[in-house]
């Protein structure tokens, strides 16, 4: 297990997909085990596409791996994807960006614009973000821009995102957008403190910094993700049981995961 160290700074990856996303390939326990064994992350967010099905499991199991988990979701707004964090319920897809943000705010959550204007993704435009920020109830909830996305095939979009965050005076956030385990922590966010609440305060105060990982590169990402995506459709995923689970729980989880995978096809 990676030692997190005794510094006053923490790291977070707030854009991770599990098998509860149609294109994810790893179970929640597998994600947590990988984070604990191979990264220096203190906090992660499970942000599946338009689903919070894996959030409860992440919140329950996170402490067993020494990881604090934030309830999140990557919501498909009518204008592009939006990371919603610290939420307690699912938000319908297809709403406008401003309305989605306001609903998150009513839950006490906050939002980050992921991979803005990135090619070949459903991304928010700079114009859409700027317009939404001018509407009531948005600027205090939409607090950050993902300036480092470790999963992008066309990585030059990150540079444009950095300029956008500076221009709009929003928090700079680094994430992996991981769909396979090896992508986790390819982008991460540096913040003062160690806890999810410390991170939340840093995001609201625009006091975070984005960190790039070693980088897999576009071709490597596709090469490693695609075979896992294919076998996931056949019912095989990166899987790891709850470390303290009895055998009957493990069998139940396997049955539930198989059902979830079939439903997400």
Backbone as JSON, one array per atom type, in Angstrom:
{
  "sequence": "XXXXXXXXXXXXXXXXXXXXXXXXXXXXXXXXXXXXXXXXXXXXXXXXXXXXXXXXXXXXXXXXXXXXXXXXXXXXXXXXXXXXXXXXXXXXXXXXXXXXXXXXXXXXXXXXXXXXXXXXXXXXXXXXXXXXXXXXXXXXXXXXXXXXXXXXXXXXXXXXXXXXXXXXXXXXXXXXXXXXXXXXXXXXXXXXXXXXXXXXXXXXXXXXXXXXXXXXXXXXXXXXXXXXXXXXXXXXXXXXXXXXXXXXXXXXXXXXXXXXXXXXX",
  "N": [[0.84, -1.2, 0.0], [0.55, 2.21, -0.83], [2.24, 4.75, 0.94], [0.79, 7.59, 2.35], [2.06, 9.75, 3.46], [3.11, 12.51, 5.63], [2.6, 15.14, 5.13], [0.97, 18.37, 4.85], [-0.63, 18.52, 2.72], [-3.02, 17.24, 0.4], [-4.16, 14.78, -2.06], [-6.48, 14.34, -4.71], [-8.68, 12.5, -6.85], [-11.21, 13.17, -8.87], [-12.84, 12.11, -10.82], [-13.81, 9.32, -11.76], [-14.73, 6.28, -13.25], [-16.84, 3.44, -12.84], [-18.04, 0.01, -13.16], [-20.65, 0.69, -13.23], [-20.98, 2.64, -15.04], [-21.62, 2.76, -18.55], [-19.34, 2.38, -20.01], [-17.36, 1.74, -18.24], [-14.97, -0.42, -16.52], [-14.31, -1.6, -14.11], [-14.98, -2.82, -10.81], [-16.31, -1.27, -7.82], [-14.89, -2.06, -5.37], [-12.51, -2.98, -6.59], [-11.49, -0.63, -7.68], [-11.02, 0.86, -5.33], [-9.09, -0.73, -4.06], [-7.0, -0.57, -5.92], [-6.44, 2.19, -5.81], [-5.56, 2.41, -3.14], [-3.28, 0.74, -3.17], [-1.61, 1.63, -5.24], [-1.47, 4.41, -5.58], [-1.1, 7.85, -4.38], [-3.37, 9.02, -3.48], [-5.74, 10.69, -1.42], [-8.43, 11.22, -1.42], [-11.22, 10.28, -3.39], [-13.65, 10.51, -6.06], [-16.49, 8.79, -7.09], [-17.82, 8.85, -10.17], [-19.96, 8.02, -12.08], [-21.58, 7.71, -15.3], [-24.48, 9.43, -15.39], [-25.51, 8.01, -13.22], [-25.84, 6.9, -9.86], [-25.46, 4.5, -8.76], [-23.25, 3.09, -7.78], [-22.3, 4.58, -5.71], [-23.1, 4.33, -2.96], [-21.9, 1.92, -2.21], [-19.21, 2.64, -2.52], [-18.93, 4.65, -0.55], [-19.37, 3.09, 1.7], [-17.3, 1.13, 1.66], [-14.94, 2.56, 1.36], [-13.52, 3.52, 3.79], [-12.35, 1.1, 4.66], [-10.24, 0.74, 3.02], [-8.74, 2.92, 3.54], [-9.42, 5.21, 2.18], [-11.12, 8.19, 1.39], [-14.3, 8.67, 0.13], [-16.16, 10.54, -2.19], [-19.51, 11.26, -2.94], [-20.61, 11.26, -6.18], [-21.39, 12.15, -9.64], [-21.32, 11.97, -13.18], [-23.05, 14.0, -15.01], [-25.19, 14.12, -17.8], [-25.85, 16.94, -19.25], [-27.96, 19.09, -21.24], [-26.17, 20.52, -22.63], [-23.71, 19.4, -22.45], [-21.32, 17.3, -20.65], [-21.18, 17.22, -17.03], [-19.5, 17.32, -13.96], [-20.77, 16.37, -10.92], [-20.65, 16.83, -7.48], [-20.56, 15.76, -4.02], [-23.24, 15.05, -3.73], [-26.63, 13.88, -3.03], [-28.55, 12.5, -4.32], [-29.83, 11.23, -7.43], [-29.56, 13.15, -10.41], [-31.62, 14.15, -13.05], [-30.81, 13.46, -16.48], [-30.25, 15.57, -19.39], [-31.22, 18.08, -18.69], [-30.82, 21.68, -18.74], [-27.56, 23.21, -18.46], [-27.44, 25.23, -16.47], [-29.76, 24.7, -14.93], [-29.22, 22.13, -14.02], [-26.95, 22.63, -12.42], [-28.12, 24.3, -10.48], [-29.84, 22.48, -9.23], [-28.01, 20.74, -8.08], [-26.87, 22.53, -6.28], [-29.02, 22.92, -4.55], [-28.97, 20.52, -3.23], [-26.8, 20.85, -1.7], [-24.42, 20.42, -2.93], [-21.5, 20.7, -5.15], [-20.07, 21.69, -8.34], [-18.03, 20.74, -11.17], [-16.66, 21.57, -14.3], [-15.99, 19.18, -16.63], [-13.31, 18.23, -18.85], [-13.59, 20.58, -20.75], [-14.67, 21.71, -23.94], [-13.31, 19.67, -25.2], [-12.17, 17.53, -27.83], [-14.06, 15.0, -29.49], [-15.6, 14.2, -27.34], [-18.45, 14.53, -25.16], [-18.65, 17.54, -24.35], [-18.77, 20.55, -22.39], [-19.0, 23.79, -23.77], [-16.89, 26.73, -23.78], [-18.42, 28.99, -24.02], [-20.95, 28.11, -23.14], [-20.42, 27.55, -20.46], [-19.63, 30.08, -19.49], [-22.0, 31.54, -19.96], [-23.81, 30.19, -18.27], [-22.71, 30.77, -15.76], [-23.44, 33.38, -15.43], [-26.05, 33.29, -14.7], [-28.6, 33.25, -12.11], [-27.83, 31.62, -9.0], [-25.81, 29.91, -9.84], [-22.99, 30.53, -9.98], [-21.95, 30.17, -7.42], [-21.96, 27.49, -7.12], [-21.0, 26.07, -9.39], [-17.85, 25.62, -9.42], [-15.36, 24.95, -10.45], [-12.98, 24.03, -13.06], [-11.97, 21.35, -15.05], [-8.79, 21.15, -15.61], [-6.72, 19.46, -16.12], [-7.07, 16.49, -17.66], [-6.56, 13.24, -17.51], [-7.36, 11.26, -19.21], [-7.81, 12.0, -21.81], [-7.69, 11.64, -25.34], [-6.9, 13.55, -27.16], [-4.78, 15.57, -25.97], [-4.17, 18.28, -25.99], [-6.37, 19.74, -25.44], [-6.38, 20.18, -22.75], [-4.75, 22.38, -22.31], [-6.24, 24.52, -23.33], [-8.32, 24.38, -21.51], [-7.03, 25.17, -19.16], [-6.53, 27.88, -19.68], [-9.16, 28.74, -19.79], [-10.09, 28.34, -17.16], [-8.51, 30.2, -15.82], [-9.41, 32.57, -17.01], [-12.09, 32.67, -16.23], [-11.83, 32.68, -13.55], [-11.94, 30.32, -11.92], [-11.65, 27.29, -9.94], [-8.8, 25.25, -10.47], [-8.72, 22.02, -11.59], [-7.52, 18.72, -11.44], [-7.95, 15.56, -12.91], [-8.46, 12.02, -13.57], [-10.36, 10.82, -15.25], [-10.87, 8.11, -15.35], [-11.39, 4.97, -16.88], [-10.39, 2.52, -16.8], [-8.37, 0.65, -14.48], [-5.61, 1.35, -14.52], [-5.62, 3.94, -15.39], [-6.33, 5.55, -13.29], [-5.48, 8.29, -11.28], [-3.94, 9.47, -13.24], [-4.43, 12.03, -13.64], [-4.73, 14.51, -11.16], [-5.79, 16.32, -8.18], [-4.35, 18.77, -6.21], [-4.57, 19.82, -2.86], [-4.92, 21.81, 0.13], [-4.77, 20.19, 3.2], [-6.36, 17.05, 4.11], [-8.81, 15.79, 3.96], [-12.14, 15.13, 2.59], [-13.78, 17.3, 3.12], [-11.89, 19.31, 3.51], [-10.97, 19.44, 0.9], [-13.31, 20.27, -0.4], [-13.6, 22.87, 0.65], [-11.28, 24.03, -0.42], [-11.84, 23.9, -3.16], [-14.11, 25.56, -3.37], [-12.97, 27.95, -2.62], [-11.27, 28.33, -4.69], [-8.67, 27.32, -4.57], [-7.12, 25.18, -5.41], [-4.84, 22.94, -7.13], [-3.88, 21.58, -10.24], [-2.57, 18.4, -11.14], [-0.55, 16.56, -13.33], [-0.39, 13.13, -14.41], [1.79, 10.29, -15.11], [1.03, 9.75, -17.63], [-0.6, 8.01, -20.14], [-1.01, 8.26, -22.82], [-2.85, 8.71, -25.87], [-3.1, 6.5, -27.72], [-2.26, 4.36, -26.11], [-4.21, 4.41, -24.11], [-6.56, 3.72, -25.5], [-5.77, 1.19, -26.46], [-5.47, -0.27, -24.08], [-7.94, 0.04, -22.82], [-9.99, -0.82, -24.6], [-9.97, -3.74, -25.02], [-10.74, -4.54, -22.42], [-13.22, -3.35, -22.27], [-14.6, -4.83, -24.18], [-14.54, -7.48, -23.11], [-15.89, -6.94, -20.8], [-18.49, -6.69, -21.71], [-19.05, -9.3, -21.99], [-19.33, -10.06, -19.47], [-17.13, -10.05, -17.76], [-15.04, -8.39, -15.47], [-12.7, -6.05, -13.92], [-12.26, -7.08, -10.76], [-12.71, -7.07, -7.25], [-13.16, -8.31, -4.06], [-14.85, -7.09, -1.1], [-12.58, -6.67, 1.49], [-13.12, -7.75, 4.0], [-15.25, -9.37, 3.69], [-17.7, -11.96, 4.09], [-17.99, -15.27, 2.6], [-20.56, -15.69, 1.51], [-21.35, -13.09, 0.98], [-19.56, -12.35, -1.01], [-20.33, -14.07, -3.08], [-22.91, -13.08, -3.5], [-22.33, -10.45, -4.33], [-20.99, -10.93, -6.74], [-23.07, -11.99, -8.26], [-24.77, -9.77, -8.33], [-23.14, -7.92, -9.67], [-22.92, -9.13, -12.16], [-25.55, -8.94, -13.04], [-25.83, -6.12, -13.11], [-23.98, -5.46, -15.1], [-25.08, -6.68, -17.37], [-27.43, -5.18, -17.58], [-26.41, -2.7, -18.2], [-25.51, -2.86, -20.76]],
  "CA": [[0.0, 0.0, 0.0], [1.31, 3.45, -0.9], [2.16, 5.62, 2.12], [0.3, 8.91, 1.96], [2.96, 10.78, 3.96], [2.64, 13.33, 6.75], [2.53, 16.54, 4.74], [-0.31, 19.03, 5.07], [-1.33, 18.58, 1.44], [-3.65, 16.0, -0.03], [-4.44, 14.61, -3.48], [-7.79, 13.78, -5.02], [-9.08, 12.23, -8.24], [-12.65, 13.37, -8.76], [-13.5, 11.71, -12.08], [-13.51, 7.9, -11.9], [-15.89, 5.5, -13.68], [-16.87, 2.03, -12.47], [-18.89, -0.78, -14.05], [-21.99, 1.28, -13.28], [-20.99, 3.39, -16.29], [-21.69, 1.82, -19.68], [-18.0, 2.19, -20.56], [-16.41, 1.44, -17.17], [-14.55, -1.82, -16.54], [-13.84, -2.03, -12.79], [-15.92, -2.72, -9.7], [-15.94, -0.3, -6.79], [-13.78, -2.55, -4.55], [-11.26, -3.02, -7.36], [-11.01, 0.75, -7.75], [-10.49, 1.25, -4.02], [-7.84, -1.45, -3.82], [-5.96, 0.0, -6.77], [-6.09, 3.51, -5.25], [-4.79, 2.2, -1.92], [-2.02, 0.04, -3.42], [-0.79, 2.17, -6.32], [-1.5, 5.87, -5.69], [-0.99, 8.63, -3.15], [-4.63, 9.75, -3.35], [-6.45, 10.68, -0.14], [-9.86, 11.36, -1.69], [-11.67, 10.05, -4.76], [-15.08, 10.59, -6.31], [-17.06, 7.88, -8.08], [-18.65, 9.73, -11.01], [-20.46, 7.27, -13.21], [-22.44, 8.44, -16.23], [-25.92, 9.51, -15.09], [-25.85, 6.94, -12.27], [-25.21, 6.92, -8.53], [-25.65, 3.13, -8.27], [-22.07, 2.6, -7.07], [-21.86, 5.54, -4.69], [-23.3, 3.81, -1.62], [-20.85, 0.93, -1.99], [-17.95, 3.36, -2.34], [-18.94, 5.29, 0.77], [-19.3, 2.04, 2.72], [-16.05, 0.4, 1.64], [-13.78, 3.45, 1.33], [-12.7, 3.5, 5.01], [-11.61, -0.15, 4.8], [-9.03, 0.89, 2.21], [-8.09, 4.17, 3.92], [-9.73, 6.19, 1.15], [-12.38, 8.89, 1.58], [-15.02, 8.68, -1.14], [-17.18, 11.57, -2.38], [-20.62, 10.87, -3.79], [-20.63, 12.09, -7.37], [-22.01, 11.65, -10.86], [-21.09, 12.77, -14.39], [-24.41, 14.19, -15.52], [-25.3, 14.56, -19.2], [-26.75, 18.07, -19.43], [-28.3, 19.32, -22.65], [-25.06, 21.24, -23.26], [-22.47, 18.65, -22.28], [-21.16, 16.62, -19.37], [-20.9, 18.03, -15.84], [-19.21, 16.57, -12.75], [-21.51, 16.82, -9.75], [-19.95, 16.29, -6.31], [-21.23, 15.93, -2.72], [-24.68, 14.99, -3.98], [-27.3, 12.83, -2.27], [-29.6, 11.9, -5.14], [-29.57, 11.29, -8.87], [-30.1, 14.29, -11.13], [-31.99, 13.7, -14.4], [-30.01, 13.94, -17.61], [-30.98, 16.33, -20.39], [-31.57, 19.42, -18.25], [-29.81, 22.68, -19.1], [-26.43, 23.3, -17.53], [-27.79, 26.08, -15.33], [-30.74, 24.02, -14.08], [-28.51, 21.03, -13.36], [-26.13, 23.21, -11.36], [-28.99, 24.76, -9.4], [-30.33, 21.31, -8.49], [-26.88, 20.31, -7.25], [-26.77, 23.49, -5.19], [-30.09, 22.68, -3.56], [-28.55, 19.35, -2.46], [-25.61, 21.19, -0.95], [-23.25, 19.97, -3.66], [-20.77, 21.62, -6.01], [-19.87, 21.16, -9.7], [-16.81, 21.01, -11.94], [-16.81, 21.33, -15.74], [-14.92, 18.27, -17.07], [-12.79, 18.27, -20.23], [-14.34, 21.55, -21.56], [-14.32, 21.88, -25.35], [-12.44, 18.59, -25.68], [-12.61, 16.87, -29.04], [-14.55, 13.62, -29.45], [-16.3, 13.95, -26.08], [-19.61, 15.4, -24.94], [-18.07, 18.52, -23.45], [-19.31, 21.9, -22.33], [-18.22, 24.83, -24.44], [-16.56, 27.89, -22.95], [-19.57, 29.89, -24.08], [-22.01, 27.57, -22.28], [-20.01, 27.72, -19.06], [-19.7, 31.5, -19.18], [-23.4, 31.96, -19.9], [-24.42, 29.63, -17.06], [-22.19, 31.48, -14.59], [-24.11, 34.68, -15.32], [-27.41, 33.07, -14.25], [-28.72, 33.16, -10.65], [-27.66, 30.34, -8.34], [-24.85, 29.04, -10.53], [-21.59, 30.85, -9.73], [-21.51, 29.67, -6.11], [-22.01, 26.02, -7.15], [-20.06, 25.66, -10.44], [-16.68, 26.27, -8.83], [-14.08, 24.56, -11.01], [-12.8, 23.52, -14.42], [-10.99, 20.27, -15.13], [-7.72, 21.65, -16.47], [-5.95, 18.28, -16.49], [-7.85, 15.27, -17.8], [-5.57, 12.25, -17.9], [-7.91, 10.27, -20.13], [-8.07, 12.55, -23.14], [-6.86, 11.22, -26.47], [-6.33, 14.8, -27.69], [-4.42, 16.2, -24.7], [-4.02, 19.73, -26.1], [-7.57, 20.36, -24.87], [-6.08, 20.58, -21.38], [-4.18, 23.73, -22.32], [-7.37, 25.44, -23.48], [-9.07, 24.36, -20.25], [-6.28, 25.98, -18.2], [-6.8, 29.29, -19.98], [-10.55, 29.01, -19.45], [-10.18, 28.46, -15.7], [-7.91, 31.48, -15.44], [-10.25, 33.67, -17.47], [-13.34, 32.69, -15.46], [-11.46, 32.68, -12.14], [-12.47, 29.11, -11.31], [-10.65, 26.37, -9.42], [-8.13, 24.37, -11.43], [-8.91, 20.67, -11.08], [-6.91, 17.63, -12.2], [-8.62, 14.27, -12.74], [-8.02, 10.98, -14.52], [-11.43, 10.34, -16.12], [-10.46, 6.72, -15.5], [-12.33, 3.91, -17.25], [-9.67, 1.3, -16.42], [-7.65, 0.9, -13.24], [-4.32, 2.0, -14.73], [-5.8, 5.36, -15.67], [-6.58, 6.28, -12.05], [-4.41, 9.18, -10.83], [-3.23, 10.07, -14.36], [-4.63, 13.44, -13.35], [-5.2, 14.61, -9.78], [-5.94, 17.67, -7.65], [-3.62, 19.06, -4.97], [-5.3, 20.75, -2.0], [-4.43, 21.9, 1.5], [-5.56, 19.33, 4.06], [-6.38, 15.63, 3.73], [-10.15, 15.23, 3.95], [-13.07, 15.6, 1.56], [-14.24, 18.64, 3.48], [-10.77, 20.2, 3.18], [-11.0, 19.59, -0.56], [-14.47, 21.09, -0.74], [-13.26, 24.27, 0.97], [-10.29, 24.48, -1.39], [-12.52, 24.1, -4.45], [-14.97, 26.74, -3.26], [-12.08, 29.12, -2.54], [-10.43, 28.32, -5.89], [-7.31, 27.19, -4.04], [-6.62, 23.86, -5.78], [-3.87, 22.91, -8.22], [-3.98, 20.35, -11.03], [-1.33, 17.65, -11.32], [-0.58, 15.55, -14.39], [0.25, 11.85, -14.1], [2.84, 9.89, -16.03], [0.45, 9.83, -18.96], [-0.62, 6.78, -20.93], [-1.08, 8.57, -24.24], [-4.11, 8.33, -26.48], [-3.06, 5.15, -28.28], [-2.18, 3.41, -25.01], [-5.5, 4.38, -23.43], [-7.48, 2.93, -26.33], [-5.26, -0.18, -26.52], [-5.71, -0.96, -22.82], [-9.35, 0.08, -22.44], [-10.91, -1.49, -25.52], [-10.16, -5.17, -24.7], [-11.49, -4.66, -21.18], [-14.6, -3.0, -22.6], [-15.18, -5.95, -24.91], [-14.79, -8.61, -22.2], [-16.92, -6.5, -19.85], [-19.76, -7.01, -22.33], [-19.25, -10.74, -21.81], [-19.56, -10.3, -18.05], [-15.88, -10.09, -16.99], [-14.58, -7.05, -15.11], [-11.7, -6.0, -12.86], [-13.12, -7.32, -9.61], [-12.05, -7.33, -5.98], [-14.18, -8.37, -3.02], [-14.67, -6.43, 0.18], [-11.55, -7.48, 2.15], [-13.61, -8.4, 5.21], [-16.55, -9.94, 3.35], [-17.87, -13.41, 4.15], [-18.13, -15.9, 1.29], [-21.9, -15.48, 0.97], [-21.39, -11.73, 0.45], [-18.81, -12.35, -2.26], [-21.18, -14.69, -4.09], [-24.0, -12.15, -3.78], [-21.8, -9.32, -5.09], [-20.72, -11.4, -8.1], [-24.36, -12.09, -8.95], [-25.26, -8.42, -8.55], [-22.33, -7.28, -10.69], [-23.28, -9.71, -13.46], [-26.84, -8.34, -13.41], [-25.59, -4.72, -13.45], [-23.27, -5.39, -16.39], [-26.03, -7.0, -18.43], [-28.37, -4.06, -17.7], [-25.72, -1.52, -18.74], [-25.06, -3.09, -22.16]],
  "C": [[0.87, 1.25, 0.0], [1.13, 4.25, 0.4], [1.79, 7.03, 1.7], [1.18, 10.04, 2.49], [2.31, 11.61, 5.05], [2.57, 14.81, 6.4], [1.12, 17.08, 4.98], [-1.14, 19.11, 3.8], [-1.89, 17.21, 1.09], [-3.85, 15.98, -1.53], [-5.79, 13.94, -3.67], [-7.91, 13.53, -6.51], [-10.6, 12.19, -8.23], [-13.42, 12.97, -10.02], [-13.1, 10.27, -12.39], [-14.8, 7.14, -12.23], [-15.74, 4.04, -13.26], [-17.74, 1.26, -13.47], [-20.33, -0.26, -14.08], [-22.09, 2.34, -14.38], [-20.98, 2.4, -17.44], [-20.32, 1.5, -20.25], [-16.94, 1.96, -19.5], [-16.12, -0.05, -17.12], [-14.15, -2.37, -15.18], [-14.92, -1.89, -11.73], [-15.43, -1.67, -8.7], [-14.81, -0.82, -5.9], [-12.46, -2.62, -5.3], [-10.65, -1.63, -7.48], [-10.35, 1.16, -6.43], [-9.17, 0.55, -3.72], [-6.71, -0.89, -4.67], [-5.5, 1.35, -6.23], [-5.2, 3.34, -4.03], [-3.39, 1.64, -2.2], [-1.07, 0.78, -4.36], [-0.76, 3.69, -6.43], [-1.28, 6.53, -4.34], [-2.26, 9.44, -2.89], [-5.21, 9.6, -1.94], [-7.96, 10.62, -0.33], [-10.13, 11.0, -3.14], [-13.17, 10.31, -4.85], [-15.44, 9.55, -7.36], [-18.07, 8.69, -8.87], [-19.1, 8.99, -12.26], [-21.42, 8.1, -14.05], [-23.9, 8.31, -15.81], [-26.38, 8.4, -14.14], [-25.13, 7.17, -10.95], [-25.29, 5.53, -7.91], [-24.47, 2.62, -7.47], [-21.64, 3.46, -5.91], [-21.97, 4.96, -3.28], [-22.22, 2.79, -1.26], [-19.5, 1.6, -1.76], [-17.85, 4.01, -0.98], [-18.77, 4.27, 1.89], [-17.92, 1.42, 2.81], [-14.81, 1.29, 1.71], [-12.93, 3.4, 2.59], [-11.88, 2.23, 5.19], [-10.32, -0.13, 4.0], [-8.27, 2.17, 2.56], [-8.32, 5.28, 2.93], [-11.07, 6.86, 1.48], [-13.04, 9.06, 0.21], [-16.09, 9.77, -1.11], [-18.26, 11.01, -3.3], [-20.69, 11.81, -4.99], [-21.33, 11.43, -8.54], [-21.58, 12.56, -12.01], [-22.43, 12.85, -15.12], [-24.35, 14.69, -16.96], [-26.32, 15.69, -19.27], [-27.05, 18.23, -20.92], [-27.17, 20.02, -23.39], [-23.72, 20.53, -23.12], [-22.37, 18.07, -20.88], [-20.77, 17.58, -18.25], [-20.62, 17.1, -14.67], [-19.96, 17.19, -11.58], [-20.96, 16.09, -8.53], [-20.71, 16.63, -5.03], [-22.75, 15.95, -2.9], [-25.3, 13.87, -3.15], [-28.44, 12.17, -3.05], [-29.21, 12.05, -6.6], [-30.26, 12.5, -9.48], [-30.44, 13.85, -12.55], [-31.04, 14.25, -15.46], [-30.89, 14.78, -18.52], [-31.44, 17.71, -19.96], [-30.51, 20.4, -18.75], [-28.69, 22.67, -18.08], [-26.82, 24.08, -16.29], [-28.76, 25.37, -14.39], [-30.1, 22.84, -13.35], [-27.69, 21.54, -12.19], [-27.0, 23.66, -10.19], [-29.53, 23.59, -8.57], [-29.23, 20.75, -7.59], [-26.74, 21.23, -6.05], [-27.82, 23.27, -4.13], [-29.79, 21.44, -2.72], [-27.37, 19.66, -1.55], [-24.32, 20.76, -1.63], [-22.56, 21.07, -4.44], [-20.48, 20.92, -7.34], [-18.52, 21.57, -10.27], [-17.1, 20.7, -13.4], [-15.68, 20.42, -16.21], [-14.57, 18.46, -18.54], [-13.54, 19.28, -21.13], [-13.77, 21.67, -22.97], [-13.39, 20.81, -25.89], [-13.04, 17.92, -26.92], [-13.07, 15.45, -28.74], [-15.16, 13.24, -28.09], [-17.5, 14.88, -26.0], [-19.23, 16.43, -23.9], [-18.8, 19.85, -23.5], [-18.41, 22.85, -23.09], [-17.91, 25.95, -23.46], [-17.74, 28.86, -22.9], [-20.69, 29.42, -23.15], [-21.68, 27.76, -20.81], [-20.13, 29.18, -18.64], [-21.12, 32.0, -19.06], [-24.06, 31.45, -18.62], [-23.97, 30.38, -15.81], [-22.86, 32.83, -14.38], [-25.55, 34.53, -14.8], [-27.46, 32.91, -12.73], [-28.51, 31.73, -10.14], [-26.66, 29.41, -8.96], [-23.42, 29.28, -10.07], [-21.07, 30.3, -8.39], [-21.51, 28.14, -6.05], [-21.05, 25.46, -8.21], [-18.73, 26.34, -10.14], [-15.37, 25.95, -9.54], [-14.14, 24.09, -12.45], [-11.72, 22.45, -14.37], [-9.91, 20.68, -16.13], [-6.71, 20.57, -16.85], [-6.9, 17.09, -16.5], [-6.91, 14.22, -18.36], [-6.06, 11.23, -18.9], [-8.15, 10.76, -21.53], [-7.13, 11.96, -24.19], [-6.15, 12.43, -27.07], [-6.01, 15.69, -26.49], [-4.26, 17.72, -24.78], [-5.26, 20.47, -25.6], [-7.32, 20.82, -23.44], [-5.54, 22.0, -21.31], [-5.29, 24.78, -22.45], [-8.18, 25.52, -22.2], [-8.37, 25.2, -19.18], [-6.55, 27.46, -18.41], [-8.23, 29.67, -19.6], [-10.72, 29.19, -17.95], [-9.62, 29.78, -15.22], [-8.83, 32.64, -15.82], [-11.53, 33.8, -16.64], [-13.11, 32.72, -13.95], [-12.12, 31.53, -11.39], [-11.33, 28.22, -10.82], [-10.1, 25.49, -10.53], [-8.12, 22.96, -10.85], [-8.24, 19.66, -12.02], [-7.6, 16.32, -11.88], [-8.11, 13.28, -13.78], [-9.06, 10.67, -15.59], [-11.21, 8.86, -16.4], [-11.62, 5.81, -15.86], [-11.68, 2.54, -17.08], [-8.8, 1.66, -15.22], [-6.36, 1.69, -13.46], [-4.42, 3.48, -15.05], [-5.96, 6.19, -14.39], [-5.32, 7.04, -11.63], [-3.53, 9.68, -11.97], [-3.45, 11.57, -14.39], [-5.15, 13.51, -11.93], [-5.16, 16.07, -9.33], [-5.22, 17.8, -6.32], [-4.4, 20.08, -4.16], [-4.7, 20.74, -0.6], [-5.36, 21.11, 2.41], [-5.52, 17.91, 3.54], [-7.78, 15.1, 3.46], [-10.99, 15.78, 2.79], [-13.57, 17.0, 1.86], [-13.15, 19.68, 3.25], [-10.76, 20.49, 1.68], [-12.15, 20.48, -0.98], [-14.19, 22.57, -0.49], [-12.27, 24.83, -0.05], [-10.92, 24.75, -2.75], [-13.36, 25.38, -4.43], [-14.14, 28.02, -3.25], [-11.11, 29.21, -3.71], [-8.95, 28.22, -5.52], [-6.74, 25.8, -4.31], [-5.63, 23.99, -6.93], [-3.97, 21.56, -8.93], [-2.61, 19.73, -11.22], [-1.52, 16.62, -12.44], [0.1, 14.28, -13.91], [1.35, 11.55, -15.09], [2.35, 9.91, -17.47], [0.54, 8.52, -19.72], [-0.56, 7.08, -22.42], [-2.34, 8.01, -24.85], [-4.14, 6.91, -26.99], [-3.02, 4.1, -27.18], [-3.51, 3.26, -24.28], [-6.47, 3.49, -24.2], [-7.06, 1.46, -26.33], [-5.57, -0.94, -25.25], [-7.18, -1.0, -22.44], [-10.21, -0.82, -23.32], [-11.06, -3.0, -25.23], [-10.96, -5.39, -23.43], [-12.96, -4.32, -21.4], [-15.3, -4.16, -23.29], [-15.5, -7.1, -23.95], [-15.79, -8.23, -21.12], [-18.31, -6.82, -20.4], [-20.09, -8.5, -22.22], [-19.4, -11.1, -20.33], [-18.32, -10.36, -17.19], [-15.41, -8.66, -16.74], [-13.41, -7.16, -14.15], [-12.46, -6.01, -11.54], [-12.28, -7.61, -8.38], [-13.1, -7.28, -4.89], [-13.85, -7.44, -1.87], [-13.68, -7.27, 0.99], [-12.03, -8.21, 3.4], [-14.91, -9.16, 4.96], [-16.59, -11.45, 3.57], [-18.14, -13.97, 2.76], [-19.5, -15.65, 0.69], [-22.05, -14.07, 0.39], [-20.7, -11.68, -0.91], [-19.66, -12.95, -3.38], [-22.32, -13.76, -4.49], [-23.52, -11.0, -4.65], [-21.52, -9.74, -6.53], [-22.02, -11.48, -8.9], [-24.91, -10.71, -9.27], [-24.48, -7.72, -9.65], [-22.69, -7.82, -12.07], [-24.59, -9.1, -13.95], [-26.66, -6.89, -13.85], [-24.93, -4.57, -14.81], [-24.22, -5.66, -17.53], [-27.0, -5.84, -18.67], [-27.73, -2.85, -18.36], [-25.27, -1.71, -20.17], [-25.81, -2.18, -23.11]]
}
